[in-house]
Amino acid sequence: MTSEKETRKEKINAYKQMKHRAGVYRFISQETGVYALAASMDLKGIQNKYAFAKKNEYAGCVAVDDC
């Protein structure tokens, strides 16, 4: 059996081995048309962040289209 510490180390190593997709994304206000540009080294992480916020109905959350 592997210990919790070994399992954690394996998960950390697996995360470090993942290839992240970097890029630029844009949020557009549907009310005013004003937009904000941002960049991330992990676009999937940003997509997950806003999908989570939308799912949990956090205030100020915007609709996120699938990439």
HURA-V989191 format. One record per residue. RES is the residue in three letters. PSI is psi in degrees with one decimal (NA if undefined). Layout:
# HURA-V989191
RES;PSI
RES;PSI
This chain:
# HURA-V989191
MET;141.8
THR;144.6
SER;165.8
GLU;-36.2
LYS;-42.1
GLU;-40.9
THR;-42.6
ARG;-43.1
LYS;-40.2
GLU;-42.0
LYS;-40.0
ILE;-44.8
ASN;-40.2
ALA;-40.6
TYR;-42.8
LYS;-28.4
GLN;-18.2
MET;144.2
LYS;124.7
HIS;145.3
ARG;110.1
ALA;156.5
GLY;-171.8
VAL;142.1
TYR;163.1
ARG;136.1
PHE;132.4
ILE;129.3
SER;122.6
GLN;-22.3
GLU;-44.8
THR;-18.2
GLY;-2.2
VAL;142.3
TYR;159.3
ALA;134.1
LEU;144.8
ALA;163.2
ALA;152.7
SER;148.6
MET;-9.0
ASP;85.7
LEU;-36.1
LYS;-37.7
GLY;-40.3
ILE;-43.2
GLN;-44.2
ASN;-39.2
LYS;-48.0
TYR;-29.0
ALA;-39.6
PHE;-44.0
ALA;-41.2
LYS;-44.4
LYS;-39.3
ASN;8.2
GLU;48.1
TYR;143.2
ALA;139.2
GLY;2.6
CYS;138.3
VAL;158.7
ALA;138.3
VAL;120.1
ASP;151.7
ASP;139.7
CYS;NA
